[in-house]
Amino acid sequence: MDSASTVRTTGITRTLTADRPFDLATTLAPLSRGTGDPCHRVTPDGAHWHASRLPTGPVTYRLRQAGRTGIQATAWGPGADEFLTGLEHLLCLDECLDAFTPEHPKIAEAHRRHPGLRMLRTGLVFEALVPAILEQKVHTISARRSWRALVRSYGEPAPGPGDLLLPPAPETWQHIPSWGYHQANVGPQRAATIVRAARSAAAIDRTATLAPAAAAARLRSIPGIGIWTVAEVAQRAYGDPDALSVGDYHLAAVVGWTLLGRPLDDAGMIEYLEPLRPHRYRAVRLLEISGQAHRPKFAPRTPLTDHSWH
């Protein structure tokens, strides 16, 4: 590997080749918390930039598609070696989809058209948890505005040339004053949940080594963290293809209209998607990226659901 000074200026580069088609854009999409995310951006050349805190230190990385199966990665900062070493794990290049044979024609067609979709397994559980807590009980637009405000106020410059910010460290989240959360439009309940999680950040990150069910149980033991929040984390940190976002404001209705031509509630969605275990989240992602997921404009509004329910 290059010297530390070279890492800071030019980065360390590694190229991977998957054993089947790989789609970088659709795979990485869940990492972004909307337009203007200070920790993530996509440049006009199609490169995906992201800043994270790894156990060995901060890292900025840039990933680019290289042909139908290739990924070119460059990383800067103290965590660069760790990031590049674990890249196959993060991008779930070890996934085996031989048993995923959906019968519904819309899902089957989406799977045929998008064979490069993978899950994400960052292992950075606390990093995924804070934005998910911010999205509890509020509109996604508002939550992402809060995320941008908090990162810009309390984050730190990320290493390398990407002009990104690192998300605040756990100890920083613990000590953001109440007025700091208030200015970012984060109410006392969500702020308290973030602080509780930050106090246990190391233990939370260790859940990445557990089976999905055990990891979910550990997270749900923290007051204020329910099944929706856990699913949102599992989709990004655990690489769980079955992490269905039960309790989402709109998901059940969208799944119902898309697959059955009528709305479903959460119980109906769970029952209908049961044959797709352990790939229910993968099926939802396929419907999303194929452009098939929809709900008619004339459909009745779905009652708002508390995302933190247990």
BELTA-V597042 format. One record per residue. RES is the residue in one small letter. SS is DSSP state (@ for helix, = for strand, . for the rest). PHI is phi as a letter, one per 30 degrees, with the letter a starting at -180 (* if undefined). OMEGA is omega as a letter, one per 40 degrees, with the letter a starting at -180 (999 if undefined). Layout:
# BELTA-V597042
res=(RES	RES)
ss=(SS	SS)
phi=(PHI	PHI)
omega=(OMEGA	OMEGA)
This chain:
# BELTA-V597042
res=(m	d	s	a	s	t	v	r	t	t	g	i	t	r	t	l	t	a	d	r	p	f	d	l	a	t	t	l	a	p	l	s	r	g	t	g	d	p	c	h	r	v	t	p	d	g	a	h	w	h	a	s	r	l	p	t	g	p	v	t	y	r	l	r	q	a	g	r	t	g	i	q	a	t	a	w	g	p	g	a	d	e	f	l	t	g	l	e	h	l	l	c	l	d	e	c	l	d	a	f	t	p	e	h	p	k	i	a	e	a	h	r	r	h	p	g	l	r	m	l	r	t	g	l	v	f	e	a	l	v	p	a	i	l	e	q	k	v	h	t	i	s	a	r	r	s	w	r	a	l	v	r	s	y	g	e	p	a	p	g	p	g	d	l	l	l	p	p	a	p	e	t	w	q	h	i	p	s	w	g	y	h	q	a	n	v	g	p	q	r	a	a	t	i	v	r	a	a	r	s	a	a	a	i	d	r	t	a	t	l	a	p	a	a	a	a	a	r	l	r	s	i	p	g	i	g	i	w	t	v	a	e	v	a	q	r	a	y	g	d	p	d	a	l	s	v	g	d	y	h	l	a	a	v	v	g	w	t	l	l	g	r	p	l	d	d	a	g	m	i	e	y	l	e	p	l	r	p	h	r	y	r	a	v	r	l	l	e	i	s	g	q	a	h	r	p	k	f	a	p	r	t	p	l	t	d	h	s	w	h)
ss=(.	.	.	@	@	@	@	@	@	.	.	=	=	=	=	=	=	.	.	.	.	.	.	@	@	@	@	@	@	@	@	.	.	.	.	.	.	.	.	=	=	=	.	.	.	.	.	=	=	=	=	=	=	=	.	.	=	=	=	=	=	=	=	=	=	=	.	.	.	=	=	=	=	=	=	=	.	.	.	@	@	@	@	@	@	.	@	@	@	@	.	.	.	.	.	.	.	.	.	.	.	.	.	.	@	@	@	@	@	@	@	@	@	.	.	.	.	.	.	.	.	.	.	.	@	@	@	@	@	@	@	@	@	@	.	.	.	.	.	@	@	@	@	@	@	@	@	@	@	@	@	@	@	@	.	=	=	.	.	.	.	.	.	.	=	=	.	.	.	@	@	@	@	@	@	.	.	@	@	@	@	@	@	.	.	.	.	@	@	@	@	@	@	@	@	@	@	@	@	.	@	@	@	@	@	@	@	@	@	.	.	@	@	@	@	@	@	@	@	@	.	.	.	.	.	.	@	@	@	@	@	@	@	@	@	@	@	@	.	.	.	.	.	.	.	.	.	.	.	.	@	@	@	@	@	@	@	@	@	@	.	.	.	.	.	@	@	@	@	@	@	@	@	@	@	@	.	.	.	@	@	@	@	@	@	@	@	@	@	.	.	.	.	.	.	.	.	.	.	.	.	.	.	.	.	.	.	.	.	.)
phi=(*	d	d	d	d	d	e	d	c	c	i	c	c	b	c	c	b	d	d	a	e	b	c	d	d	d	d	d	e	d	d	d	c	j	d	i	e	d	c	a	a	c	c	e	d	i	d	c	c	b	b	b	c	c	e	d	k	d	b	c	b	b	c	b	d	b	i	d	b	c	b	c	b	b	b	b	j	e	c	d	d	d	d	d	d	c	d	e	d	d	d	h	d	c	d	c	c	e	d	d	b	d	c	d	d	d	d	d	d	d	d	d	d	b	d	c	d	b	d	c	b	d	i	c	d	d	e	d	d	d	d	d	d	d	d	d	i	b	d	e	d	d	d	d	d	d	e	d	d	d	d	d	d	b	d	b	e	d	d	i	c	d	h	c	c	d	d	e	d	e	d	d	e	d	c	d	d	e	d	d	d	d	d	d	i	c	d	e	d	d	d	d	d	d	d	e	d	d	d	c	e	d	d	d	d	d	d	d	c	c	d	e	d	d	d	d	d	d	d	d	d	d	e	j	c	c	d	d	d	d	d	d	d	d	d	c	c	c	i	d	d	c	d	d	d	d	j	d	e	b	e	d	d	d	d	d	d	d	c	b	i	a	d	b	c	e	d	d	d	e	d	d	d	e	d	d	e	c	b	d	d	e	d	d	d	d	d	d	d	d	i	d	d	a	b	e	d	d	d	d	d	d	e	d	c	d	d	c	d	c)
omega=(a	i	a	a	i	i	a	a	a	i	i	a	i	i	i	i	i	a	i	a	a	a	a	a	a	a	a	a	a	i	a	i	i	i	i	i	a	a	a	i	i	a	a	i	i	i	i	a	i	i	a	i	i	i	a	i	a	i	i	i	i	i	i	i	i	a	a	a	a	i	i	a	i	a	i	i	a	a	a	a	a	a	a	i	a	a	i	a	a	a	i	i	i	a	i	a	a	a	a	a	a	a	a	a	a	i	i	i	i	i	i	a	a	a	a	i	i	i	i	a	a	a	a	a	a	i	i	a	a	i	i	i	i	a	i	i	a	i	a	a	i	a	a	i	i	i	a	a	a	i	i	a	a	i	a	i	i	i	i	a	a	a	i	i	i	i	i	i	a	a	i	i	a	a	i	a	a	i	i	i	a	i	i	i	i	a	a	a	i	i	i	i	i	a	i	a	a	i	a	a	a	i	i	i	i	i	i	a	a	i	a	a	i	i	i	a	i	a	a	i	i	a	i	i	a	a	i	a	i	i	i	i	a	a	a	a	a	a	a	a	a	a	a	a	i	a	i	a	a	a	a	i	i	i	a	a	a	a	a	a	i	a	i	i	a	a	i	i	a	a	a	a	a	a	a	i	e	a	a	i	i	i	i	i	i	i	a	a	i	i	a	a	a	i	a	i	a	a	i	a	i	i	i	a	i	a	a	a	a	999)
